[in-house]
Amino acid sequence: MADNARAKKLADLIREVVAEKLQRGIKDPRLGTHVTITDTRVTGDLREATVFYTVYGDDEERASAAAGLESAKGILRSAVGAAAGTKFTPTLTFVADALPETAKTIEDLLDKARASDAKVREASSGATYAGEADPYRKPEDEDEEGTTA
């Protein structure tokens, strides 16, 4: 079992090598400049690596990029093996990263919250307190009533 520092170091190396190879080494038009490698994770035994990627475009471009990555998996694994110099080169699994969709959902929720806050602010703009502005008793109030604190 390898330590976490070694797995992290290998994951960083895999991310860099795969991104560089996609940018300059693979001539598949499906991969082009649309694919961005976002993260890489390696198992503790250094046998399997999961590469997370995003594709900027529509669903058709995402599907073609996934097919392109599957077809280039062998070339990318060979490049990782040459760069890593380890006894066993990890198998690569490509997973579409859900980060853009999650970010979009969060932005939509924040927009809803801002709109709701604006409505509340608008409704409370002319409102006054139900009682006094400061509902708490103060020591000088108690002295006026004849009791001492």
Disulfide bonds with the S-S distance in Angstrom:
none
